[in-house]
Amino acid sequence: MALPRRAFLFSVIGFRLQGMKGIYIDEEQARVIDEHYALVYAPRRSRNRFAENTVQIVESEQVARQQANPEKKIYAAKVVGPSRSSEGLRVFYLSDWLE
């Protein structure tokens, strides 16, 4: 049986998310990993992982939708993070695109 989307947020074991192979929580911010509304620069929307410098956290879904600019490849999204990649970079993971 598959877990609901948000269930993995609460199943932290050590600094690795249970059931999410290769996703590591940033040890410095382990207490604040959460789902956020954001603007994401994405040349291709087929990706599900974004470097910290391509994500701008905003205060609400409405703000994200208003500031999105598809012509410049900036899209409104819900993201989870930040997390530390295996390469040591801080990344955010896509939860949903806001259409």
Wavefront OBJ file of the C-alpha trace (Angstrom):
o trace
v 0.000 0.000 0.000
v 1.456 3.362 -1.037
v 1.858 6.108 1.550
v 0.151 9.473 1.012
v 2.443 12.115 -0.520
v 3.132 13.888 2.752
v 3.619 10.715 4.783
v 7.305 10.508 3.956
v 7.845 13.897 5.630
v 7.134 12.298 8.976
v 9.077 9.067 8.531
v 12.593 10.310 9.163
v 15.135 7.722 10.296
v 18.488 9.276 11.158
v 19.103 11.736 8.371
v 17.712 9.586 5.572
v 14.049 9.548 4.568
v 12.508 6.107 4.891
v 11.396 4.735 1.533
v 13.056 7.532 -0.436
v 16.374 6.078 -1.574
v 19.005 8.730 -2.159
v 17.174 11.625 -0.454
v 19.012 13.022 2.554
v 17.825 15.693 4.974
v 20.154 18.628 5.475
v 21.600 17.988 8.954
v 21.740 21.733 9.681
v 18.041 22.181 8.951
v 16.614 18.757 9.817
v 13.869 20.328 11.914
v 12.572 22.630 9.176
v 12.237 20.362 6.160
v 8.713 20.922 4.945
v 6.546 21.539 1.938
v 6.714 25.130 0.626
v 5.108 27.188 -2.111
v 7.800 28.392 -4.456
v 8.792 29.814 -7.792
v 11.018 27.391 -9.669
v 13.221 28.174 -12.655
v 12.909 25.046 -14.785
v 14.044 24.953 -18.424
v 12.453 21.467 -18.576
v 9.486 20.620 -16.381
v 10.343 16.927 -16.557
v 12.747 17.235 -13.600
v 11.726 16.600 -10.008
v 14.846 17.861 -8.197
v 16.062 21.462 -8.237
v 19.192 23.166 -6.924
v 18.637 25.698 -4.170
v 19.637 28.597 -6.438
v 16.720 27.854 -8.833
v 14.030 27.902 -6.115
v 12.517 30.984 -4.473
v 10.270 30.239 -1.483
v 7.165 32.468 -1.323
v 4.590 32.943 1.425
v 1.489 31.517 -0.290
v 0.071 29.637 -3.240
v -1.559 32.840 -4.466
v 1.783 34.702 -4.542
v 3.430 31.812 -6.367
v 0.697 31.767 -9.020
v 0.795 35.571 -9.452
v 4.572 35.758 -9.843
v 4.958 32.733 -12.130
v 6.228 33.613 -15.595
v 6.174 30.637 -17.992
v 7.713 32.751 -20.780
v 10.852 33.029 -18.629
v 10.507 29.384 -17.493
v 9.583 30.362 -13.920
v 6.768 28.174 -12.626
v 4.669 28.035 -9.457
v 5.152 24.811 -7.506
v 4.991 23.064 -4.147
v 8.429 21.799 -3.166
v 9.907 19.803 -0.284
v 13.221 20.751 1.229
v 15.867 21.801 1.542
v 17.656 18.492 1.468
v 21.324 17.614 1.013
v 22.112 15.715 -2.199
v 24.694 12.940 -2.285
v 27.020 15.486 -3.957
v 26.647 17.816 -0.957
v 24.406 20.373 -2.681
v 21.214 21.705 -1.129
v 18.210 20.727 -3.258
v 14.430 20.902 -3.270
v 12.162 18.121 -4.531
v 9.004 18.776 -6.531
v 5.759 17.896 -4.776
v 3.357 19.393 -7.375
v 3.313 21.935 -10.167
v 0.627 24.576 -9.557
v -1.234 24.884 -12.839
l 1 2 3 4 5 6 7 8 9 10 11 12 13 14 15 16 17 18 19 20 21 22 23 24 25 26 27 28 29 30 31 32 33 34 35 36 37 38 39 40 41 42 43 44 45 46 47 48 49 50 51 52 53 54 55 56 57 58 59 60 61 62 63 64 65 66 67 68 69 70 71 72 73 74 75 76 77 78 79 80 81 82 83 84 85 86 87 88 89 90 91 92 93 94 95 96 97 98 99
